[in-house]
Amino acid sequence: MDWELWQKYEQYIKRFILTISDSDDDAEDILQETMQKAWRSYETLDNIAAFGKWLKRIAQNCAADYYRKPDNAAFLEYTNSGQFGNVVDHSVDGNIEDKIIIRDILREYIAELPSERGKALYLNIIGGYGATKISRALRLKYETVKKWLYRDKRKISELLRVHLDETCR
């Protein structure tokens, strides 16, 4: 791909990505991914006059991929790894045993949920994403995601309370 051609369209694509992204940081990540994909598949472009539209389509696809993450394989790998606990460690006060118990309760609870619901809860608790962003990423209704998060957080609080009651006896 011609570097001058990319520079000609870079600001146009960046403005477009900013309209569909949640933050400047997300937009930068999506722009970089767009450039990489365009660079790799430039040979497939038949009509150079359609470069702008082609690039915009790549940006749309990259944004959709970006907000669709984590995919099933990465999600399962992450929740089954020790990284799950490392994220929780930073957000929970207390000793290491408490953190491990909380991590295990979260891991077990999320694993029992249907796939999409588990992803939504994971993205909220671990990723820190709100219901709006999660609903867009998973292509679900906002109301559904909000209801799931409310019910699941209430259930997790109940599980933690039961565990606390059992350990204090």
PEQUIJO-V174265 format. One record per run of one state. SS is the DSSP state (a for helix, b for strand, c for the rest). FROM is the first residue (numbers start at 0). TO is the last residue. If there is no record, write none. Layout:
ss: <SS,SS>
from: <FROM,FROM>
to: <TO,TO>
This chain:
ss: <c,a,c,a,c,a,c,a,c,a,c,a,c,a,c,a,c,a,c>
from: <0,2,20,23,44,47,68,71,80,82,91,95,112,114,125,130,138,141,168>
to: <1,19,22,43,46,67,70,79,81,90,94,111,113,124,129,137,140,167,168>
